Amino acid sequence: MTDQHPFKWRHFQSDMILLCVRWYLRSALSYRDLEEMMAERGLSVDHTTIYRWVQSYAPELNKRCQRHLKPSNDSWRVDETYIKVKKEWISLYRAVDSQGNTLDFVLSSTRDGEAAKRFLLKTLAAPHCSEPRIINVDKNAAYPKAFAALKAERYPPEHCALRQVKYLNNLIEQDHRFIKRLVKPGMGFFSFETAWRTLQGFEMMNMLRKGQLQGVNKGDVKGLVALVTRLFGEVA
């Protein structure tokens, strides 16, 4: 895949590919659901083909959208949820600001201080994330250790503080539900790589839904489609 020709050598039209990818990443559908929906529209496409499209274009959508994200505010909510991969529960670290806008996300095979540190470091480096004034976390003991290690390396700003107040994280716990709802029809993932590729698409579509990208307001479906069109240079 190249930036200039993302659909080169594909046997289906680019608009149908993007339609399937967007619908899968936005709604709680299985690949077989989409196969039936496309058949109703006269398009014969196997569910495994749609799976390959999602694996190719979900990370690409995330990549192309990143530079268009609106800046966050300086009050963060950090938490982790769980995703089933190969019948085992894997940690998905996520962060939102006090307005509910997604900051960043990382899938990790471990749930400890090192994993929390890697996630906080990645979020601090994200261009759209404003320097945090406060980072709210739950009672997980890994977060104070990770924060202290980052402070020692002078990564967070001097005025930044860590606050462990569980009820303040209700916002992100509610936000987890959107991602969990999308994962449910697939009954988990068969590999870490498959999970990570798909989750990048889920998270970015969630950010688009919230109106986090420049030129697209919350609930602006036509604006969302127009943006994807511009990003891929195709009719979405």
C-alpha positions in Angstrom: 0.0 0.0 0.0 1.2 3.5 -0.9 -0.1 6.9 0.3 -0.8 7.8 -3.4 -2.4 4.5 -4.4 -3.9 2.8 -1.3 -6.3 0.7 -3.4 -3.9 -0.5 -6.1 -4.5 -4.1 -7.2 -7.8 -4.4 -5.3 -10.5 -6.3 -7.2 -13.3 -4.1 -5.8 -14.1 -0.5 -6.1 -12.5 1.8 -3.5 -15.8 3.3 -2.4 -17.2 -0.1 -1.5 -14.0 -1.1 0.3 -14.1 2.1 2.5 -17.8 1.7 3.1 -17.3 -1.8 4.5 -14.4 -0.7 6.6 -16.2 2.3 8.0 -19.3 0.3 8.8 -17.4 -2.5 10.5 -15.3 0.0 12.6 -18.3 2.1 13.5 -21.1 -0.4 14.3 -21.3 -3.7 16.2 -21.2 -5.9 13.2 -19.5 -9.2 12.4 -17.8 -9.8 9.1 -20.6 -12.2 8.1 -23.2 -9.5 8.9 -21.4 -7.2 6.4 -21.2 -10.0 3.8 -25.0 -10.3 4.0 -25.5 -6.5 3.9 -23.4 -6.2 0.8 -25.2 -9.1 -0.9 -28.5 -7.2 -0.4 -26.9 -4.5 -2.4 -25.8 -6.8 -5.2 -22.1 -7.0 -4.2 -20.8 -10.6 -3.8 -17.9 -10.3 -1.3 -16.7 -13.0 1.1 -16.4 -12.1 4.8 -12.8 -13.1 4.8 -12.1 -10.5 2.1 -13.8 -7.8 4.3 -11.6 -9.0 7.2 -8.5 -8.4 5.0 -9.7 -4.9 4.1 -10.1 -4.1 7.8 -6.7 -5.4 8.6 -5.2 -3.2 5.8 -7.2 0.0 6.1 -8.0 0.3 9.9 -4.3 1.1 10.8 -4.1 3.3 7.7 -7.2 5.3 8.7 -5.7 5.8 12.2 -2.4 7.0 10.6 -4.0 9.4 8.2 -6.3 10.9 10.8 -3.7 11.5 13.5 -2.4 14.8 12.0 -6.0 16.2 12.0 -6.8 15.7 15.6 -8.0 18.7 17.7 -5.9 19.6 20.8 -7.0 18.0 24.1 -7.3 19.8 27.4 -4.9 19.3 30.3 -7.1 17.1 32.6 -6.5 13.4 31.8 -8.4 10.3 32.8 -6.3 7.1 32.5 -7.6 3.5 32.9 -7.3 0.1 31.4 -9.9 -2.5 30.2 -9.5 -6.0 28.8 -9.7 -7.5 25.3 -9.7 -11.3 24.7 -6.9 -12.4 22.4 -6.4 -16.2 21.8 -8.8 -16.9 24.7 -6.7 -14.8 27.1 -7.4 -11.4 28.5 -5.0 -8.6 27.3 -4.9 -5.1 28.7 -6.0 -2.2 26.6 -4.7 1.1 28.2 -6.8 4.1 27.3 -6.9 7.8 28.2 -9.4 10.6 27.7 -9.5 14.2 28.7 -12.1 15.7 31.0 -14.4 16.3 28.0 -14.3 12.7 27.1 -12.0 13.1 24.1 -9.7 10.1 23.4 -6.1 10.9 24.0 -4.3 7.6 23.2 -4.5 3.9 23.5 -2.1 0.9 23.8 -2.6 -2.8 23.8 -0.3 -4.5 26.2 0.3 -8.2 27.1 1.3 -7.1 30.6 -0.4 -5.1 33.3 2.3 -3.6 35.5 4.3 -0.5 36.2 6.4 -0.8 33.0 3.3 -1.2 30.8 1.7 1.9 32.5 4.9 3.8 32.1 5.1 3.0 28.3 1.5 4.1 27.9 1.9 7.4 29.7 5.1 8.1 27.8 3.4 7.5 24.5 0.4 9.7 25.4 2.7 12.5 26.6 4.4 12.4 23.2 1.2 12.5 21.2 1.1 15.8 19.2 -2.6 16.5 19.9 -2.3 15.9 23.7 -1.8 19.1 25.7 0.6 19.0 28.6 -1.3 17.5 31.5 -2.0 19.5 34.6 -3.6 16.5 36.4 -3.7 12.8 35.6 -6.6 11.0 37.2 -6.2 7.2 37.7 -7.9 4.5 39.8 -6.3 2.7 42.8 -4.1 0.5 40.6 -0.7 0.6 42.3 1.2 0.5 39.0 0.3 4.1 38.1 2.1 5.9 41.0 5.2 3.8 40.3 5.0 4.6 36.6 4.4 8.3 37.3 7.3 8.5 39.8 9.6 6.9 37.2 8.6 9.4 34.6 9.0 12.3 37.0 12.5 11.1 37.7 13.2 11.2 34.0 11.6 14.7 33.7 9.0 13.7 31.2 5.8 15.2 32.7 5.8 19.0 33.3 6.9 20.0 36.8 3.4 21.2 37.7 1.7 17.9 36.7 0.2 15.8 39.5 -1.2 12.3 39.7 -4.6 11.9 41.5 -6.0 8.5 42.6 -9.8 9.1 42.9 -11.8 6.2 41.4 -15.1 8.1 40.9 -13.4 10.7 38.7 -12.6 7.9 36.2 -16.3 7.1 35.6 -15.9 9.0 32.4 -13.4 6.7 30.8 -15.0 3.6 32.2 -18.2 4.7 30.3 -16.0 5.3 27.2 -14.7 1.7 27.4 -18.2 0.5 26.6 -18.1 1.7 23.1 -14.9 -0.3 22.3 -16.2 -3.4 24.1 -19.5 -3.3 22.2 -17.6 -3.3 18.9 -15.3 -6.2 19.9 -18.2 -8.4 21.1 -19.6 -9.6 17.7 -16.1 -11.0 16.8 -15.9 -13.0 20.0 -12.3 -11.9 20.6 -9.2 -11.9 18.3 -7.0 -14.8 17.1 -3.7 -12.9 17.4 -2.2 -9.8 19.1 -1.4 -8.3 15.7 -4.9 -8.7 14.4 -6.3 -7.2 17.6 -4.0 -4.2 17.5 -4.8 -3.5 13.8 -8.5 -3.7 14.4 -8.5 -1.7 17.6 -6.7 1.2 15.9 -9.7 1.5 13.6 -12.2 1.1 16.4 -10.5 3.9 18.4 -10.2 6.3 15.5 -13.8 5.8 14.4 -14.8 6.5 18.0 -12.7 9.7 17.9 -14.4 10.7 14.6 -17.8 10.0 16.2 -16.9 12.3 19.0 -16.0 15.1 16.6 -12.3 15.1 17.6 -11.0 15.8 14.1 -10.7 19.3 12.5 -13.6 20.1 10.2 -15.9 17.4 11.6 -18.3 18.1 14.5 -19.9 15.5 16.7 -22.8 13.8 14.9 -21.7 15.2 11.5 -22.0 12.0 9.5 -21.6 13.8 6.1 -18.6 15.6 7.4 -17.1 12.4 8.5 -17.6 10.8 5.1 -16.1 13.8 3.4 -13.0 13.8 5.6 -12.4 10.1 4.9 -12.8 10.9 1.2 -10.2 13.6 1.4 -7.8 11.4 3.4 -7.9 8.5 1.0 -8.5 10.5 -2.1 -11.5 8.4 -2.9 -15.3 8.4 -2.5 -16.0 6.9 0.9 
